[in-house]
């Protein structure tokens, strides 16, 4: 018994960027544009956590948690399944 794969149409699956990711991308782009206008970094390069927090709009604590989680393995989104109580 052989199975054949369906023919691919060559079209890629649409890439959806949700609101929170769009806002973060806007923050990063806005900071890069401001730095370009001023021809200098908003924060020194050695202050990576401060720079990332400013660019993304996330707190330093949140970024630290993400960094720790990434060291332990791949990043995952929180489960949307709720326990019924």
N, CA, C and O atoms as a Maestro MAE file, in Angstrom:
{
 s_m_m2io_version
 :::
 2.0.0
}

f_m_ct {
 s_m_title
 :::
 protein
 m_atom[340] {
  # First column is atom index #
  i_m_mmod_type
  r_m_x_coord
  r_m_y_coord
  r_m_z_coord
  i_m_residue_number
  s_m_chain_name
  s_m_pdb_residue_name
  s_m_pdb_atom_name
  i_m_atomic_number
  :::
  1 25 0.850 -1.171 0.000 1 A "UNK " " N  " 7
  2 3 0.000 0.000 0.000 1 A "UNK " " CA " 6
  3 2 0.894 1.233 0.000 1 A "UNK " " C  " 6
  4 15 1.779 1.354 0.847 1 A "UNK " " O  " 8
  5 25 0.680 2.124 -0.915 2 A "UNK " " N  " 7
  6 3 1.450 3.363 -0.978 2 A "UNK " " CA " 6
  7 2 0.517 4.537 -0.752 2 A "UNK " " C  " 6
  8 15 -0.656 4.515 -1.127 2 A "UNK " " O  " 8
  9 25 1.069 5.550 -0.135 3 A "UNK " " N  " 7
  10 3 0.279 6.762 0.066 3 A "UNK " " CA " 6
  11 2 0.939 7.873 -0.717 3 A "UNK " " C  " 6
  12 15 2.164 8.000 -0.727 3 A "UNK " " O  " 8
  13 25 0.148 8.650 -1.351 4 A "UNK " " N  " 7
  14 3 0.700 9.772 -2.102 4 A "UNK " " CA " 6
  15 2 0.337 11.068 -1.394 4 A "UNK " " C  " 6
  16 15 -0.752 11.219 -0.841 4 A "UNK " " O  " 8
  17 25 1.270 11.981 -1.429 5 A "UNK " " N  " 7
  18 3 1.046 13.283 -0.813 5 A "UNK " " CA " 6
  19 2 0.247 14.160 -1.769 5 A "UNK " " C  " 6
  20 15 0.411 14.052 -2.985 5 A "UNK " " O  " 8
  21 25 -0.597 15.008 -1.250 6 A "UNK " " N  " 7
  22 3 -1.350 15.901 -2.130 6 A "UNK " " CA " 6
  23 2 -0.406 16.864 -2.845 6 A "UNK " " C  " 6
  24 15 0.621 17.268 -2.298 6 A "UNK " " O  " 8
  25 25 -0.757 17.214 -4.035 7 A "UNK " " N  " 7
  26 3 0.055 18.135 -4.823 7 A "UNK " " CA " 6
  27 2 0.049 19.508 -4.164 7 A "UNK " " C  " 6
  28 15 -1.000 20.006 -3.754 7 A "UNK " " O  " 8
  29 25 1.208 20.105 -4.069 8 A "UNK " " N  " 7
  30 3 1.316 21.428 -3.457 8 A "UNK " " CA " 6
  31 2 1.027 22.490 -4.507 8 A "UNK " " C  " 6
  32 15 1.474 22.394 -5.650 8 A "UNK " " O  " 8
  33 25 0.280 23.491 -4.105 9 A "UNK " " N  " 7
  34 3 -0.053 24.569 -5.037 9 A "UNK " " CA " 6
  35 2 1.069 25.594 -5.124 9 A "UNK " " C  " 6
  36 15 1.028 26.492 -5.965 9 A "UNK " " O  " 8
  37 25 2.072 25.464 -4.256 10 A "UNK " " N  " 7
  38 3 3.175 26.412 -4.284 10 A "UNK " " CA " 6
  39 2 2.912 27.660 -3.454 10 A "UNK " " C  " 6
  40 15 3.805 28.493 -3.292 10 A "UNK " " O  " 8
  41 25 1.710 27.802 -2.930 11 A "UNK " " N  " 7
  42 3 1.373 28.963 -2.111 11 A "UNK " " CA " 6
  43 2 1.755 28.699 -0.677 11 A "UNK " " C  " 6
  44 15 1.567 27.599 -0.157 11 A "UNK " " O  " 8
  45 25 2.289 29.715 -0.048 12 A "UNK " " N  " 7
  46 3 2.641 29.583 1.364 12 A "UNK " " CA " 6
  47 2 1.434 29.888 2.223 12 A "UNK " " C  " 6
  48 15 0.541 30.642 1.836 12 A "UNK " " O  " 8
  49 25 1.430 29.281 3.405 13 A "UNK " " N  " 7
  50 3 0.365 29.537 4.366 13 A "UNK " " CA " 6
  51 2 0.494 30.981 4.854 13 A "UNK " " C  " 6
  52 15 1.604 31.432 5.137 13 A "UNK " " O  " 8
  53 25 -0.602 31.706 4.956 14 A "UNK " " N  " 7
  54 3 -0.517 33.104 5.407 14 A "UNK " " CA " 6
  55 2 0.114 33.191 6.794 14 A "UNK " " C  " 6
  56 15 -0.183 32.384 7.675 14 A "UNK " " O  " 8
  57 25 0.969 34.159 6.972 15 A "UNK " " N  " 7
  58 3 1.658 34.374 8.235 15 A "UNK " " CA " 6
  59 2 0.891 35.432 9.003 15 A "UNK " " C  " 6
  60 15 0.788 36.576 8.560 15 A "UNK " " O  " 8
  61 25 0.354 35.055 10.152 16 A "UNK " " N  " 7
  62 3 -0.468 35.967 10.940 16 A "UNK " " CA " 6
  63 2 0.375 36.553 12.057 16 A "UNK " " C  " 6
  64 15 1.012 35.818 12.812 16 A "UNK " " O  " 8
  65 25 0.382 37.859 12.165 17 A "UNK " " N  " 7
  66 3 1.077 38.540 13.249 17 A "UNK " " CA " 6
  67 2 0.002 39.180 14.115 17 A "UNK " " C  " 6
  68 15 -0.725 40.067 13.670 17 A "UNK " " O  " 8
  69 25 -0.087 38.721 15.344 18 A "UNK " " N  " 7
  70 3 -1.126 39.188 16.249 18 A "UNK " " CA " 6
  71 2 -0.819 40.589 16.781 18 A "UNK " " C  " 6
  72 15 0.292 41.096 16.625 18 A "UNK " " O  " 8
  73 25 -1.809 41.197 17.404 19 A "UNK " " N  " 7
  74 3 -1.737 42.587 17.861 19 A "UNK " " CA " 6
  75 2 -0.529 42.851 18.758 19 A "UNK " " C  " 6
  76 15 0.179 43.840 18.568 19 A "UNK " " O  " 8
  77 25 -0.293 41.987 19.720 20 A "UNK " " N  " 7
  78 3 0.813 42.209 20.658 20 A "UNK " " CA " 6
  79 2 2.163 42.184 19.933 20 A "UNK " " C  " 6
  80 15 3.041 42.993 20.232 20 A "UNK " " O  " 8
  81 25 2.329 41.270 18.992 21 A "UNK " " N  " 7
  82 3 3.576 41.198 18.231 21 A "UNK " " CA " 6
  83 2 3.719 42.415 17.315 21 A "UNK " " C  " 6
  84 15 4.825 42.919 17.125 21 A "UNK " " O  " 8
  85 25 2.614 42.884 16.752 22 A "UNK " " N  " 7
  86 3 2.654 44.089 15.911 22 A "UNK " " CA " 6
  87 2 3.067 45.311 16.715 22 A "UNK " " C  " 6
  88 15 3.855 46.131 16.242 22 A "UNK " " O  " 8
  89 25 2.536 45.439 17.933 23 A "UNK " " N  " 7
  90 3 2.892 46.570 18.791 23 A "UNK " " CA " 6
  91 2 4.376 46.520 19.156 23 A "UNK " " C  " 6
  92 15 5.051 47.549 19.186 23 A "UNK " " O  " 8
  93 25 4.869 45.329 19.428 24 A "UNK " " N  " 7
  94 3 6.280 45.186 19.773 24 A "UNK " " CA " 6
  95 2 7.156 45.547 18.576 24 A "UNK " " C  " 6
  96 15 8.164 46.236 18.730 24 A "UNK " " O  " 8
  97 25 6.781 45.093 17.406 25 A "UNK " " N  " 7
  98 3 7.540 45.419 16.197 25 A "UNK " " CA " 6
  99 2 7.527 46.931 15.952 25 A "UNK " " C  " 6
  100 15 8.539 47.511 15.559 25 A "UNK " " O  " 8
  101 25 6.384 47.556 16.186 26 A "UNK " " N  " 7
  102 3 6.293 49.010 16.031 26 A "UNK " " CA " 6
  103 2 7.220 49.723 17.016 26 A "UNK " " C  " 6
  104 15 7.892 50.685 16.645 26 A "UNK " " O  " 8
  105 25 7.262 49.260 18.269 27 A "UNK " " N  " 7
  106 3 8.143 49.855 19.271 27 A "UNK " " CA " 6
  107 2 9.606 49.756 18.853 27 A "UNK " " C  " 6
  108 15 10.352 50.729 18.959 27 A "UNK " " O  " 8
  109 25 10.010 48.595 18.384 28 A "UNK " " N  " 7
  110 3 11.408 48.387 17.970 28 A "UNK " " CA " 6
  111 2 11.741 49.295 16.797 28 A "UNK " " C  " 6
  112 15 12.778 49.959 16.795 28 A "UNK " " O  " 8
  113 25 10.874 49.325 15.811 29 A "UNK " " N  " 7
  114 3 11.116 50.168 14.643 29 A "UNK " " CA " 6
  115 2 11.176 51.639 15.024 29 A "UNK " " C  " 6
  116 15 12.039 52.372 14.540 29 A "UNK " " O  " 8
  117 25 10.266 52.075 15.885 30 A "UNK " " N  " 7
  118 3 10.240 53.471 16.317 30 A "UNK " " CA " 6
  119 2 11.545 53.849 17.025 30 A "UNK " " C  " 6
  120 15 12.087 54.928 16.784 30 A "UNK " " O  " 8
  121 25 12.047 52.982 17.883 31 A "UNK " " N  " 7
  122 3 13.302 53.259 18.580 31 A "UNK " " CA " 6
  123 2 14.480 53.302 17.610 31 A "UNK " " C  " 6
  124 15 15.369 54.142 17.749 31 A "UNK " " O  " 8
  125 25 14.489 52.418 16.648 32 A "UNK " " N  " 7
  126 3 15.570 52.411 15.657 32 A "UNK " " CA " 6
  127 2 15.551 53.695 14.834 32 A "UNK " " C  " 6
  128 15 16.608 54.252 14.538 32 A "UNK " " O  " 8
  129 25 14.370 54.171 14.462 33 A "UNK " " N  " 7
  130 3 14.251 55.413 13.706 33 A "UNK " " CA " 6
  131 2 14.739 56.597 14.548 33 A "UNK " " C  " 6
  132 15 15.451 57.467 14.046 33 A "UNK " " O  " 8
  133 25 14.352 56.625 15.838 34 A "UNK " " N  " 7
  134 3 14.801 57.703 16.721 34 A "UNK " " CA " 6
  135 2 16.317 57.692 16.871 34 A "UNK " " C  " 6
  136 15 16.952 58.746 16.854 34 A "UNK " " O  " 8
  137 25 16.897 56.506 17.016 35 A "UNK " " N  " 7
  138 3 18.354 56.409 17.132 35 A "UNK " " CA " 6
  139 2 19.041 56.867 15.859 35 A "UNK " " C  " 6
  140 15 20.100 57.492 15.911 35 A "UNK " " O  " 8
  141 25 18.449 56.560 14.726 36 A "UNK " " N  " 7
  142 3 19.032 56.987 13.453 36 A "UNK " " CA " 6
  143 2 19.007 58.511 13.345 36 A "UNK " " C  " 6
  144 15 19.991 59.119 12.925 36 A "UNK " " O  " 8
  145 25 17.880 59.132 13.727 37 A "UNK " " N  " 7
  146 3 17.769 60.592 13.659 37 A "UNK " " CA " 6
  147 2 18.819 61.268 14.541 37 A "UNK " " C  " 6
  148 15 19.431 62.260 14.147 37 A "UNK " " O  " 8
  149 25 19.016 60.713 15.742 38 A "UNK " " N  " 7
  150 3 19.962 61.298 16.687 38 A "UNK " " CA " 6
  151 2 21.391 60.823 16.436 38 A "UNK " " C  " 6
  152 15 22.341 61.360 17.006 38 A "UNK " " O  " 8
  153 25 21.536 59.825 15.591 39 A "UNK " " N  " 7
  154 3 22.828 59.261 15.240 39 A "UNK " " CA " 6
  155 2 23.575 58.730 16.469 39 A "UNK " " C  " 6
  156 15 24.797 58.840 16.561 39 A "UNK " " O  " 8
  157 25 22.818 58.152 17.410 40 A "UNK " " N  " 7
  158 3 23.414 57.521 18.595 40 A "UNK " " CA " 6
  159 2 22.407 56.560 19.204 40 A "UNK " " C  " 6
  160 15 21.204 56.661 18.962 40 A "UNK " " O  " 8
  161 25 22.927 55.612 20.011 41 A "UNK " " N  " 7
  162 3 22.056 54.665 20.690 41 A "UNK " " CA " 6
  163 2 21.356 55.336 21.861 41 A "UNK " " C  " 6
  164 15 21.930 56.206 22.516 41 A "UNK " " O  " 8
  165 25 20.112 54.931 22.127 42 A "UNK " " N  " 7
  166 3 19.367 55.466 23.268 42 A "UNK " " CA " 6
  167 2 19.992 54.978 24.576 42 A "UNK " " C  " 6
  168 15 19.986 55.695 25.576 42 A "UNK " " O  " 8
  169 25 20.529 53.763 24.566 43 A "UNK " " N  " 7
  170 3 21.217 53.171 25.708 43 A "UNK " " CA " 6
  171 2 22.548 52.638 25.211 43 A "UNK " " C  " 6
  172 15 22.652 52.249 24.048 43 A "UNK " " O  " 8
  173 25 23.569 52.608 26.056 44 A "UNK " " N  " 7
  174 3 24.842 52.018 25.643 44 A "UNK " " CA " 6
  175 2 24.667 50.556 25.237 44 A "UNK " " C  " 6
  176 15 23.788 49.868 25.756 44 A "UNK " " O  " 8
  177 25 25.482 50.090 24.330 45 A "UNK " " N  " 7
  178 3 25.379 48.720 23.824 45 A "UNK " " CA " 6
  179 2 25.543 47.707 24.954 45 A "UNK " " C  " 6
  180 15 24.962 46.624 24.896 45 A "UNK " " O  " 8
  181 25 26.319 48.040 25.975 46 A "UNK " " N  " 7
  182 3 26.547 47.116 27.084 46 A "UNK " " CA " 6
  183 2 25.310 46.905 27.947 46 A "UNK " " C  " 6
  184 15 25.267 45.936 28.705 46 A "UNK " " O  " 8
  185 25 24.312 47.762 27.865 47 A "UNK " " N  " 7
  186 3 23.072 47.632 28.644 47 A "UNK " " CA " 6
  187 2 22.009 46.914 27.820 47 A "UNK " " C  " 6
  188 15 20.983 47.497 27.467 47 A "UNK " " O  " 8
  189 25 22.263 45.645 27.517 48 A "UNK " " N  " 7
  190 3 21.374 44.889 26.626 48 A "UNK " " CA " 6
  191 2 19.952 44.776 27.180 48 A "UNK " " C  " 6
  192 15 18.982 44.923 26.436 48 A "UNK " " O  " 8
  193 25 19.828 44.518 28.466 49 A "UNK " " N  " 7
  194 3 18.495 44.351 29.056 49 A "UNK " " CA " 6
  195 2 17.706 45.659 29.019 49 A "UNK " " C  " 6
  196 15 16.511 45.649 28.725 49 A "UNK " " O  " 8
  197 25 18.357 46.779 29.313 50 A "UNK " " N  " 7
  198 3 17.690 48.083 29.241 50 A "UNK " " CA " 6
  199 2 17.253 48.395 27.813 50 A "UNK " " C  " 6
  200 15 16.143 48.874 27.583 50 A "UNK " " O  " 8
  201 25 18.129 48.120 26.870 51 A "UNK " " N  " 7
  202 3 17.808 48.379 25.454 51 A "UNK " " CA " 6
  203 2 16.634 47.525 24.997 51 A "UNK " " C  " 6
  204 15 15.711 48.024 24.355 51 A "UNK " " O  " 8
  205 25 16.669 46.235 25.329 52 A "UNK " " N  " 7
  206 3 15.592 45.330 24.914 52 A "UNK " " CA " 6
  207 2 14.268 45.738 25.541 52 A "UNK " " C  " 6
  208 15 13.228 45.691 24.883 52 A "UNK " " O  " 8
  209 25 14.297 46.138 26.804 53 A "UNK " " N  " 7
  210 3 13.067 46.565 27.478 53 A "UNK " " CA " 6
  211 2 12.490 47.805 26.797 53 A "UNK " " C  " 6
  212 15 11.282 47.891 26.577 53 A "UNK " " O  " 8
  213 25 13.339 48.745 26.472 54 A "UNK " " N  " 7
  214 3 12.875 49.975 25.819 54 A "UNK " " CA " 6
  215 2 12.342 49.688 24.427 54 A "UNK " " C  " 6
  216 15 11.305 50.222 24.033 54 A "UNK " " O  " 8
  217 25 13.041 48.854 23.688 55 A "UNK " " N  " 7
  218 3 12.628 48.543 22.314 55 A "UNK " " CA " 6
  219 2 11.315 47.781 22.255 55 A "UNK " " C  " 6
  220 15 10.456 48.091 21.430 55 A "UNK " " O  " 8
  221 25 11.149 46.788 23.120 56 A "UNK " " N  " 7
  222 3 9.974 45.919 23.035 56 A "UNK " " CA " 6
  223 2 8.778 46.420 23.818 56 A "UNK " " C  " 6
  224 15 7.642 46.042 23.531 56 A "UNK " " O  " 8
  225 25 9.027 47.281 24.820 57 A "UNK " " N  " 7
  226 3 7.934 47.734 25.668 57 A "UNK " " CA " 6
  227 2 7.644 46.760 26.799 57 A "UNK " " C  " 6
  228 15 6.678 46.953 27.537 57 A "UNK " " O  " 8
  229 25 8.459 45.713 26.957 58 A "UNK " " N  " 7
  230 3 8.305 44.755 28.042 58 A "UNK " " CA " 6
  231 2 9.177 45.190 29.211 58 A "UNK " " C  " 6
  232 15 10.120 45.962 29.040 58 A "UNK " " O  " 8
  233 25 8.855 44.690 30.402 59 A "UNK " " N  " 7
  234 3 9.668 45.035 31.556 59 A "UNK " " CA " 6
  235 2 10.949 44.203 31.550 59 A "UNK " " C  " 6
  236 15 11.031 43.157 30.905 59 A "UNK " " O  " 8
  237 25 11.942 44.696 32.284 60 A "UNK " " N  " 7
  238 3 13.195 43.955 32.392 60 A "UNK " " CA " 6
  239 2 12.959 42.611 33.069 60 A "UNK " " C  " 6
  240 15 13.590 41.616 32.712 60 A "UNK " " O  " 8
  241 25 12.053 42.579 34.046 61 A "UNK " " N  " 7
  242 3 11.741 41.333 34.738 61 A "UNK " " CA " 6
  243 2 11.142 40.305 33.776 61 A "UNK " " C  " 6
  244 15 11.513 39.132 33.823 61 A "UNK " " O  " 8
  245 25 10.235 40.725 32.917 62 A "UNK " " N  " 7
  246 3 9.640 39.817 31.936 62 A "UNK " " CA " 6
  247 2 10.698 39.287 30.990 62 A "UNK " " C  " 6
  248 15 10.718 38.096 30.682 62 A "UNK " " O  " 8
  249 25 11.575 40.159 30.529 63 A "UNK " " N  " 7
  250 3 12.640 39.732 29.621 63 A "UNK " " CA " 6
  251 2 13.594 38.762 30.316 63 A "UNK " " C  " 6
  252 15 14.081 37.823 29.686 63 A "UNK " " O  " 8
  253 25 13.866 38.971 31.592 64 A "UNK " " N  " 7
  254 3 14.720 38.052 32.346 64 A "UNK " " CA " 6
  255 2 14.068 36.680 32.458 64 A "UNK " " C  " 6
  256 15 14.743 35.658 32.332 64 A "UNK " " O  " 8
  257 25 12.772 36.655 32.693 65 A "UNK " " N  " 7
  258 3 12.053 35.375 32.775 65 A "UNK " " CA " 6
  259 2 12.091 34.646 31.437 65 A "UNK " " C  " 6
  260 15 12.287 33.431 31.398 65 A "UNK " " O  " 8
  261 25 11.908 35.366 30.359 66 A "UNK " " N  " 7
  262 3 11.955 34.765 29.021 66 A "UNK " " CA " 6
  263 2 13.350 34.202 28.766 66 A "UNK " " C  " 6
  264 15 13.490 33.109 28.218 66 A "UNK " " O  " 8
  265 25 14.374 34.941 29.158 67 A "UNK " " N  " 7
  266 3 15.754 34.506 28.966 67 A "UNK " " CA " 6
  267 2 16.024 33.222 29.754 67 A "UNK " " C  " 6
  268 15 16.662 32.302 29.240 67 A "UNK " " O  " 8
  269 25 15.544 33.157 30.989 68 A "UNK " " N  " 7
  270 3 15.723 31.958 31.814 68 A "UNK " " CA " 6
  271 2 14.976 30.775 31.208 68 A "UNK " " C  " 6
  272 15 15.501 29.663 31.163 68 A "UNK " " O  " 8
  273 25 13.765 31.013 30.746 69 A "UNK " " N  " 7
  274 3 12.966 29.947 30.122 69 A "UNK " " CA " 6
  275 2 13.657 29.428 28.872 69 A "UNK " " C  " 6
  276 15 13.653 28.223 28.620 69 A "UNK " " O  " 8
  277 25 14.249 30.317 28.087 70 A "UNK " " N  " 7
  278 3 14.915 29.924 26.849 70 A "UNK " " CA " 6
  279 2 16.145 29.059 27.140 70 A "UNK " " C  " 6
  280 15 16.489 28.183 26.346 70 A "UNK " " O  " 8
  281 25 16.805 29.301 28.269 71 A "UNK " " N  " 7
  282 3 17.969 28.486 28.634 71 A "UNK " " CA " 6
  283 2 17.556 27.059 28.961 71 A "UNK " " C  " 6
  284 15 18.343 26.130 28.778 71 A "UNK " " O  " 8
  285 25 16.332 26.874 29.443 72 A "UNK " " N  " 7
  286 3 15.841 25.557 29.853 72 A "UNK " " CA " 6
  287 2 15.224 24.760 28.711 72 A "UNK " " C  " 6
  288 15 14.882 23.593 28.902 72 A "UNK " " O  " 8
  289 25 15.075 25.343 27.552 73 A "UNK " " N  " 7
  290 3 14.501 24.631 26.422 73 A "UNK " " CA " 6
  291 2 13.734 25.580 25.536 73 A "UNK " " C  " 6
  292 15 13.806 26.795 25.716 73 A "UNK " " O  " 8
  293 25 12.994 25.039 24.574 74 A "UNK " " N  " 7
  294 3 12.245 25.893 23.646 74 A "UNK " " CA " 6
  295 2 11.153 26.687 24.354 74 A "UNK " " C  " 6
  296 15 10.600 26.241 25.360 74 A "UNK " " O  " 8
  297 25 10.851 27.856 23.825 75 A "UNK " " N  " 7
  298 3 9.813 28.710 24.397 75 A "UNK " " CA " 6
  299 2 8.440 28.212 23.959 75 A "UNK " " C  " 6
  300 15 8.256 27.777 22.823 75 A "UNK " " O  " 8
  301 25 7.487 28.283 24.873 76 A "UNK " " N  " 7
  302 3 6.119 27.854 24.578 76 A "UNK " " CA " 6
  303 2 5.148 28.933 25.014 76 A "UNK " " C  " 6
  304 15 5.414 29.685 25.951 76 A "UNK " " O  " 8
  305 25 4.025 29.000 24.329 77 A "UNK " " N  " 7
  306 3 2.947 29.891 24.745 77 A "UNK " " CA " 6
  307 2 2.181 29.212 25.869 77 A "UNK " " C  " 6
  308 15 2.132 27.984 25.931 77 A "UNK " " O  " 8
  309 25 1.586 29.993 26.753 78 A "UNK " " N  " 7
  310 3 0.754 29.386 27.797 78 A "UNK " " CA " 6
  311 2 -0.407 28.640 27.169 78 A "UNK " " C  " 6
  312 15 -0.915 29.043 26.123 78 A "UNK " " O  " 8
  313 25 -0.830 27.555 27.800 79 A "UNK " " N  " 7
  314 3 -1.928 26.760 27.295 79 A "UNK " " CA " 6
  315 2 -3.222 27.551 27.368 79 A "UNK " " C  " 6
  316 15 -3.467 28.259 28.345 79 A "UNK " " O  " 8
  317 25 -4.046 27.433 26.346 80 A "UNK " " N  " 7
  318 3 -5.338 28.108 26.330 80 A "UNK " " CA " 6
  319 2 -6.435 27.221 26.918 80 A "UNK " " C  " 6
  320 15 -7.554 27.680 27.142 80 A "UNK " " O  " 8
  321 25 -6.112 25.955 27.166 81 A "UNK " " N  " 7
  322 3 -7.100 25.043 27.744 81 A "UNK " " CA " 6
  323 2 -7.252 25.334 29.216 81 A "UNK " " C  " 6
  324 15 -6.262 25.431 29.942 81 A "UNK " " O  " 8
  325 25 -8.458 25.469 29.651 82 A "UNK " " N  " 7
  326 3 -8.769 25.769 31.040 82 A "UNK " " CA " 6
  327 2 -9.363 24.534 31.718 82 A "UNK " " C  " 6
  328 15 -10.105 23.763 31.109 82 A "UNK " " O  " 8
  329 25 -9.017 24.370 32.987 83 A "UNK " " N  " 7
  330 3 -9.631 23.287 33.746 83 A "UNK " " CA " 6
  331 2 -11.049 23.696 34.130 83 A "UNK " " C  " 6
  332 15 -11.284 24.843 34.511 83 A "UNK " " O  " 8
  333 25 -11.966 22.788 34.033 84 A "UNK " " N  " 7
  334 3 -13.342 23.055 34.424 84 A "UNK " " CA " 6
  335 2 -13.468 22.675 35.886 84 A "UNK " " C  " 6
  336 15 -13.226 21.529 36.267 84 A "UNK " " O  " 8
  337 25 -13.850 23.649 36.702 85 A "UNK " " N  " 7
  338 3 -13.940 23.420 38.146 85 A "UNK " " CA " 6
  339 2 -15.366 23.293 38.565 85 A "UNK " " C  " 6
  340 15 -15.647 23.097 39.747 85 A "UNK " " O  " 8
  :::
 }
 m_bond[339] {
  # First column is bond index #
  i_m_from
  i_m_to
  i_m_order
  :::
  1 1 2 1
  2 2 3 1
  3 3 4 2
  4 3 5 1
  5 5 6 1
  6 6 7 1
  7 7 8 2
  8 7 9 1
  9 9 10 1
  10 10 11 1
  11 11 12 2
  12 11 13 1
  13 13 14 1
  14 14 15 1
  15 15 16 2
  16 15 17 1
  17 17 18 1
  18 18 19 1
  19 19 20 2
  20 19 21 1
  21 21 22 1
  22 22 23 1
  23 23 24 2
  24 23 25 1
  25 25 26 1
  26 26 27 1
  27 27 28 2
  28 27 29 1
  29 29 30 1
  30 30 31 1
  31 31 32 2
  32 31 33 1
  33 33 34 1
  34 34 35 1
  35 35 36 2
  36 35 37 1
  37 37 38 1
  38 38 39 1
  39 39 40 2
  40 39 41 1
  41 41 42 1
  42 42 43 1
  43 43 44 2
  44 43 45 1
  45 45 46 1
  46 46 47 1
  47 47 48 2
  48 47 49 1
  49 49 50 1
  50 50 51 1
  51 51 52 2
  52 51 53 1
  53 53 54 1
  54 54 55 1
  55 55 56 2
  56 55 57 1
  57 57 58 1
  58 58 59 1
  59 59 60 2
  60 59 61 1
  61 61 62 1
  62 62 63 1
  63 63 64 2
  64 63 65 1
  65 65 66 1
  66 66 67 1
  67 67 68 2
  68 67 69 1
  69 69 70 1
  70 70 71 1
  71 71 72 2
  72 71 73 1
  73 73 74 1
  74 74 75 1
  75 75 76 2
  76 75 77 1
  77 77 78 1
  78 78 79 1
  79 79 80 2
  80 79 81 1
  81 81 82 1
  82 82 83 1
  83 83 84 2
  84 83 85 1
  85 85 86 1
  86 86 87 1
  87 87 88 2
  88 87 89 1
  89 89 90 1
  90 90 91 1
  91 91 92 2
  92 91 93 1
  93 93 94 1
  94 94 95 1
  95 95 96 2
  96 95 97 1
  97 97 98 1
  98 98 99 1
  99 99 100 2
  100 99 101 1
  101 101 102 1
  102 102 103 1
  103 103 104 2
  104 103 105 1
  105 105 106 1
  106 106 107 1
  107 107 108 2
  108 107 109 1
  109 109 110 1
  110 110 111 1
  111 111 112 2
  112 111 113 1
  113 113 114 1
  114 114 115 1
  115 115 116 2
  116 115 117 1
  117 117 118 1
  118 118 119 1
  119 119 120 2
  120 119 121 1
  121 121 122 1
  122 122 123 1
  123 123 124 2
  124 123 125 1
  125 125 126 1
  126 126 127 1
  127 127 128 2
  128 127 129 1
  129 129 130 1
  130 130 131 1
  131 131 132 2
  132 131 133 1
  133 133 134 1
  134 134 135 1
  135 135 136 2
  136 135 137 1
  137 137 138 1
  138 138 139 1
  139 139 140 2
  140 139 141 1
  141 141 142 1
  142 142 143 1
  143 143 144 2
  144 143 145 1
  145 145 146 1
  146 146 147 1
  147 147 148 2
  148 147 149 1
  149 149 150 1
  150 150 151 1
  151 151 152 2
  152 151 153 1
  153 153 154 1
  154 154 155 1
  155 155 156 2
  156 155 157 1
  157 157 158 1
  158 158 159 1
  159 159 160 2
  160 159 161 1
  161 161 162 1
  162 162 163 1
  163 163 164 2
  164 163 165 1
  165 165 166 1
  166 166 167 1
  167 167 168 2
  168 167 169 1
  169 169 170 1
  170 170 171 1
  171 171 172 2
  172 171 173 1
  173 173 174 1
  174 174 175 1
  175 175 176 2
  176 175 177 1
  177 177 178 1
  178 178 179 1
  179 179 180 2
  180 179 181 1
  181 181 182 1
  182 182 183 1
  183 183 184 2
  184 183 185 1
  185 185 186 1
  186 186 187 1
  187 187 188 2
  188 187 189 1
  189 189 190 1
  190 190 191 1
  191 191 192 2
  192 191 193 1
  193 193 194 1
  194 194 195 1
  195 195 196 2
  196 195 197 1
  197 197 198 1
  198 198 199 1
  199 199 200 2
  200 199 201 1
  201 201 202 1
  202 202 203 1
  203 203 204 2
  204 203 205 1
  205 205 206 1
  206 206 207 1
  207 207 208 2
  208 207 209 1
  209 209 210 1
  210 210 211 1
  211 211 212 2
  212 211 213 1
  213 213 214 1
  214 214 215 1
  215 215 216 2
  216 215 217 1
  217 217 218 1
  218 218 219 1
  219 219 220 2
  220 219 221 1
  221 221 222 1
  222 222 223 1
  223 223 224 2
  224 223 225 1
  225 225 226 1
  226 226 227 1
  227 227 228 2
  228 227 229 1
  229 229 230 1
  230 230 231 1
  231 231 232 2
  232 231 233 1
  233 233 234 1
  234 234 235 1
  235 235 236 2
  236 235 237 1
  237 237 238 1
  238 238 239 1
  239 239 240 2
  240 239 241 1
  241 241 242 1
  242 242 243 1
  243 243 244 2
  244 243 245 1
  245 245 246 1
  246 246 247 1
  247 247 248 2
  248 247 249 1
  249 249 250 1
  250 250 251 1
  251 251 252 2
  252 251 253 1
  253 253 254 1
  254 254 255 1
  255 255 256 2
  256 255 257 1
  257 257 258 1
  258 258 259 1
  259 259 260 2
  260 259 261 1
  261 261 262 1
  262 262 263 1
  263 263 264 2
  264 263 265 1
  265 265 266 1
  266 266 267 1
  267 267 268 2
  268 267 269 1
  269 269 270 1
  270 270 271 1
  271 271 272 2
  272 271 273 1
  273 273 274 1
  274 274 275 1
  275 275 276 2
  276 275 277 1
  277 277 278 1
  278 278 279 1
  279 279 280 2
  280 279 281 1
  281 281 282 1
  282 282 283 1
  283 283 284 2
  284 283 285 1
  285 285 286 1
  286 286 287 1
  287 287 288 2
  288 287 289 1
  289 289 290 1
  290 290 291 1
  291 291 292 2
  292 291 293 1
  293 293 294 1
  294 294 295 1
  295 295 296 2
  296 295 297 1
  297 297 298 1
  298 298 299 1
  299 299 300 2
  300 299 301 1
  301 301 302 1
  302 302 303 1
  303 303 304 2
  304 303 305 1
  305 305 306 1
  306 306 307 1
  307 307 308 2
  308 307 309 1
  309 309 310 1
  310 310 311 1
  311 311 312 2
  312 311 313 1
  313 313 314 1
  314 314 315 1
  315 315 316 2
  316 315 317 1
  317 317 318 1
  318 318 319 1
  319 319 320 2
  320 319 321 1
  321 321 322 1
  322 322 323 1
  323 323 324 2
  324 323 325 1
  325 325 326 1
  326 326 327 1
  327 327 328 2
  328 327 329 1
  329 329 330 1
  330 330 331 1
  331 331 332 2
  332 331 333 1
  333 333 334 1
  334 334 335 1
  335 335 336 2
  336 335 337 1
  337 337 338 1
  338 338 339 1
  339 339 340 2
  :::
 }
}
